[in-house]
Amino acid sequence: MNKKITVNLAVAIAIIAMTVTFVVTMILSMQMFNHTVSSVREKEIMYNKLSEMDKSARADYYGEIVDETLYDYIAAGYVTGMGDKEARYYTARQYLDYLNRQNGVVMGVGTDVIKDANGYARIIKVYPNSAADESGLEKDWFITKIGEADVKPLSISQINSRLMGESGTIVQLTVVNATGENEHVVEIQRHEFDLPSVEGVVPEGTTTAYFKVNLFNSRTVDEIKAYLARWEEENVPVEGLIFDVRNNPGTNLSSTMQVIDYLCPVGPIATRLNKDGSVTTLETSDANEVELPINVIVNGNTAHAAELFATSIREFGKGRIIGTRTAGRGTIQCRPVALSDGSAFSYTIGILQSRGGTTFDGTGVTPDVEVGLSAEQEADFYRLDVNSDPQIRRALDVMDTLTGRNTIDATITPNTESTAQPESEAVQEPDAE
């Protein structure tokens, strides 16, 4: 009798279990189905809308539709519609240029230009062994035309876009000298040229090495090592380092953390605050370091990973920050996602946090020593050098204090607030390099 009851009970339990499993499976399946249907409907609405617009335009539009251009603008519109101010769409050409810049190689004329007050493009730098260098272009010359296009109506990005181009292509530039005379046309054949990320010098009368870091890329740490090795070989005394990251967009987080690792002692470098509230450790510095005091010069255009670099030097106890409050752009972007046609796009995946767990996004990094530039100095920033730039001179004075060469700034105390609490060109996710 007991055995019969046990069998019946077992059968009943099995039936209940199957029923519960069936019900749970059905509920989950319905949820998945509803989500899928909802997703399909949303995509259908999106595609139908584009299809309706495309059908109408192709039937009655008076002009010509260039499909490649149309697709780029559709993709760019999607990225804009995400509402992510740091998201970016790269055309196939822009993505190739981006990849080359990360490796320190660029194709084009080989100049840096600014929009001058007269409306023309003033050359502020000619890269060695570039097409511009080989063609005799010089700093402070003006570019008045690119091909047949007058430069005055063009934005600086449009000017740069026309100067860049595939290796072997030819561009005609109308140029005048620094005094606005001797207008002539130069025919330049674009080709690859190296884009150094770092320029280093030991100013005369000092034992401090000054590094201007224009951007962080895969070559930066090796370029710094090469300068230090050369000075050691030449018996140039170096007792301190100054890194100038003013106007550095800090778009390569991985390469920036390599430099921090090289310079700083053991410890975590940075973390990423994720959407779900979790925290991911991005990189940790090993025990090796450059055992010299370090100062960092920053300004309002020091952004993203360059801000991390500055605050890391302070938080690792290596030195001080000189200049003005930074940009406060502390989000992390995924590495650009390559698309089938050669284009790419990137978007925000988290908030960048320093080793102390704080973020500078929206607030910036406050310097230990506040030093600004006058309006005239800001306007002619590219003309300033280690002798005439007040922010560099102040950084050298502070370094002399740190190395014991003088006691002028002995009363300065570091600002221990590396950043404030949780606004942003975009930092790449390091593990995607």
N, C-alpha and C positions, 0 to 999 in steps of 0.2 A: 504493500500500500504506500509506504514512504517513498519507495523507488518510483512508483507511478506519479506521485505528487511532484517529485524532484524533476522528472522528465517534462511534465507539463509546465512547471515553473520555468525550466530552461528554455522551452519553446516560446513561452510568453515573453521572456526577457529578450530573446533573439528577435522576436517580431517587433517589440517596442524599440529595440536598438536600430533595426532596419528602418522603421518608420521615422525615428528621430533623424537618422542619417539622411534619409530621403528628403525630409522636410528642410533640414539645414542646407543640403545640396541644392534644392530647388530655390531656396531664398538667395543663396550666394549666386546661383546661376542667373536668377532674375535680376539681381543687382548688377552683375556683370553685363547682362544683356541690355538692361536699361542704360547703363553707362556707355556701352558700345553704340547703341542706337542713338543716344544723345550726342556722342562724339561724331558719329557718321552724319547725323542731321546738321550739326554745326559745320562740319567740313563741306557738306553739300550746299549749305547756305552760302558759305564763303566762295566755293568754286562756281556756283550758279551766278552769284553776283558778278564775279570777274568775267564769266562767260557771257552774261548779258551785255556788260559794258564793251567787251571785245567784239561781240557780234555787231553791235550798233556802230562802233567806231570804224570797224573795217568796211562796213557797208556804205557809210556816208561821210567819213572824215575826209576833208579836202586835201590834207597833207599826206605825207608818207610815214607809215609806222615802221620803225626799225626794231625788229624783234629783240635783238640782243640788248639794246638800250631799254626797251620796254620791260624785259625780264629783270634787268638790274634794278630799275625803279620800283617794280613790284616787290622785289625782295627787300630793298631798302625801306619801302613803306611798311612791310611786315615788322622789321626791326624797330622802326619808329613807333609802330602801334603797340609794341610790347610795353611801352611806358618806362623802359629802363634807360635812363639818361647816359649810361655807360655802354650800352649795347652798340655794336657797330657792324655794318655790312661792308665787305671788301669785294670790289669787282675782281675779276681774274687778274688783271694787271696790278691792282692795288695789293692783292694778296701776295703776288710774287715779289713786289717791292718790299712788302712787310717781311717776308722770309729772308730776303737778301739783307735787309737792315739788321735783322737779328744775328746774322753771321758777319756783320761788318763790311759787306760788299754791296755797292750800289751801282746802278747803271744810269748814266746821264751825262750832263755837261761837267759837273764837278765843282759847283759853287754853292755857297750859302748867300742868300739875298734877303734884304728887308725892303719894305715899301718906304721910300724916302718922302720927305715933305713935298718934293716937287712932283710926286706921283709916279716917278720911275723906280725901277728896281736897282737899289744900290748893292754892289757886291761887297760883302763884309768878310768873305773868306774864299780862297781858292785852294782846293785840295791838291797836294803834291801828286804828280804823275797822272792827273786827270786830264780830260780833253781840254778843259778851260785853261789849265796850266800850260799844256803843250801849245795852245793857240795864243798865248801871251796875254790873257786877261789878267787884270790886276785888282787888288783890293781898292775900294772906293771908286771904281769905275761905275758908270750907270748903264743899264740895259734899257734902251728906249723902245725897241721893237723885238718881237720874237717872230721870225718869219715876216709876214705882212701885218701882223697884229700889233697895234699900239699897246704898250704896257699899262698906260695910265688907267684905263677902265677895268683892268684885271685885278682880282684879289691876289693876295700872296700865295694862296693855295693853287689858284689857276696858273700863276707864273711858275711855281715849282713843278706843277704837273706838265707844263709845256717844256720845261728844261730837262725833265727826266725822259727816258725813252730807251728802247731796246738798243743793245750794242750794235754799232754799224750804221745806225740811222743818222741822218744829217739834219742839222738845224742851222738856220741863219740868224745871227744876232746883230742888231744894230746897237753899237756901243759908243759912249763918249768918255773921255778921261775925267779925272776927279774934279777938274775945273769947269767941266761942261763943254770942252772943246774937242777938236779932232774927231768928229763923228765919222764912223766908218763901219762897214759890214764885215763880220767875221763868220766864216763858214766852219762849223764845228761838227766833227763826227763823234757821236757819243760812244762811250765804251765804259767798261767796268772800272771802278776805282775803289780803293780802300777807304772806309769811313772810320777813322780811329775814334774810339769812345772816350779816350783819356788823353789829355795833354799835360805833361809834367815838367816842372822846372824847380830848381833850388835858387830862389832870389838872391842876388848878390848881397853879401854882408849878413846872411842868415845861415842857420843850420836847419832850416825847416823846408821840407819838400812840399810844394804846392801842386795839387792835381785838380785840373778842371775836368769834371766828369760830365760830358755832354749828354750821354745816355748810358744805360747799363745794357750790355749785350753779352753774347757768349765769349767775347774776347777780353772783356774788361779786366777780369782778375789777372789774366796773363800779361796784359799790357802794364798793369801796376807792378807786377813782379819784375818785368823786364826793366822798367825804369829803376827800381830799387837795386837790382843786380848790376846795372850799368854804373850807377853812382858808387856802389861799393867797389867795383872794379877800378873806377877812376879815382878812388880815395876821396870822394866828395862827402864830407861829414853830414849826416842826417840824424837829427835828434828829435824831430817831431814831424807829423804829417798833417796837412790841411787838405780836405776834400771839399771842393766847391761844387755843390749840386743845385745851384740856382738855375731855374728854367729847365731843370731835368724832369721829363714827364714820368719817369719811373714806370715804364710800361712792361718791363721784363722782371718779374718778381724772382724767378729762379736764379737768374744771373746776379741780381742784387744780393740775394742771400749767400751766393758763393763768395762774394766780396766780403760780406759781414763775417762769414765763417773764417776766411783767411786772416782777417784783421783782429778778430775778437777771441776771447778764451772760451772754455767749454760752457755750454748751456743752451737752452732752447732759444731759437731766434724769433719765431713767429707762429701764430696759430690762425685758423680760419673759423669764424663763427658761422655755422650753417643755418639754413632756413628753419630746421626743426629744433634749433637751440643747442645742438651738440657742438663740440669744439674739436677740430682736427689739428694736430701738430703738423706744421709744414716742414720745418727744418730745425736741426740742432747743430750747434757749432762744436767742433772737436776741441781738444786741449791745446792745439797749436795756435799761436797768435803772433802778430807783429808787436813786439814789446816796446812800443813807442807811444807817447801821448798823441791823441788825434783830435783835431777840431774840424767841425763841419760848418760850411757857410750855406745858408738857405735863404729863400725869399718866397713871395706869394705864388710863384709858379713852380715851386718844388712840390711834386705831387706823387701820390701812390707809393711805389716801392722806394722812391728817393726819400720820402718822408720816413718810411720805415728805417732806411739806412741811417738817417740823422738820429732818430730816437734810439736806435740800437746802440750806436756809439756812446750815447749818454747812459743808457740803462746797463750796458756792460761795464760802465765805469772807465771808459777809455778817454773821455774828454768832454768838450763842451760844444754847444751849438751857438753860432753867431749869425746875426742877420735880422730878418723879420718873420712874422708868423707864416707858416706854410699854407698850401692850398686847401688842406682838409679833404683830400680825395682818397679815401681808404677802403674802397671796395675791391674785390677780386673778380676778375673775369676769367672764364674758361679760355683755354687756348683756342684761337679761331677754328671753327668746325669747317673743314673743307667740304665743299659741295661738288656734285658731279661735273659741273661745267667749269671748274677751276676757281670759282668764287668761294667766299667763306663768310662766316659771321660769328660774333662772340657776344656773350651776355654775362651778367653778374651772377656769381654762384655763392658769394659769401662776403663777409666783412673781415678785413685784415686787422689782426690784433698783434701788438708788440709782445715781446717776451714777458712783459709785466701784466699781460692780459687786458690792456686798455686799447682803445681805438682812437684814432685821430680823424675818423671820417666825420666831416661836417664842422670840425673845430680847428684842425690843423695842429702843428707842433709849435709850441712856444719856445723861442730861443732863450738861452741862458744870458746872452749879452745882446741887447737890442741895438741894432745899428741899421739905419736906413740910408737911402740915396736921395739926393735932391732931384727935383723934376728935370733939371738939365742933365744930370748924370744918368737918370733913367732913360732919357731920350737918346743919349749917346752911349748906352751901356756897352755896346760892342767895341767902343774905342778905349774903354778902361782897361788897365793892366795892373800888374802887381804893385806898381809904383804910384798909380793914380786912383785906384779903387779903394774907397774908405772902408768897405767891408772886409776886403782882403787885408788891408793894413791893420785893422782892428784884430782880425784873427791871428795875424803874425804877432801882435803885441801880447795877446792872451796866451799864445803858444810860448813866448819868451817867459811868461810867468810860470807856466806849467813846467818848463824845463829848467827854471831857476836862473835864467839869463837876466831877468829884472824882477822887481817887486812892485811895479806900478799898479798891477791889478790884483794884488794879494788879497784885497777885501772882497773880491767877487766870489759869490757862492753859487754853485750850480743850481739850476732849476730842476728839482727832483720830480716835477710833474711832467712825465714824458709826453703825455697827451692829455686832452680833456675827454669828457664823455661823448658817446656817440652823438659832412655833406660831401664833383669827383671826377685824360686818356687812360686807359684802364689797365689794371694789373692782371697779368696772366696767372692762371693756375700753375704752380711750379711742377707738378708731376706730369704735366703734358708737354714739357719742353723736349 
